[in-house]
């Protein structure tokens, strides 16, 4: 499971098994031990992020702070996501 340096005290990571077909580029965030129920953010094609699910039950304040901070690193997240999955990223906002 690839992970990134903590951001604002939260763990940022990518799951190894992301479905078949592979889901669009996204990251998971938790303030605890990484789990399948972690909060999930889609990475959009314009470098922004969009909340997909809040499985970690983070507060609105934390979600807002995280969203702004995550957007500073989306290029890093996408590059690592592509390298790990060995595929060019697709983006949630470009589906359908």
Protein Blocks (a to p, Z undefined) as FASTA:
>chain_A
ZZdddeehiacdddfbgojadddddddddfbdcdfkbccddddfkopacdfbdfkopafk
lmmmmmmmmmmmmmmmmmmmmmmnopacddfklgZZ
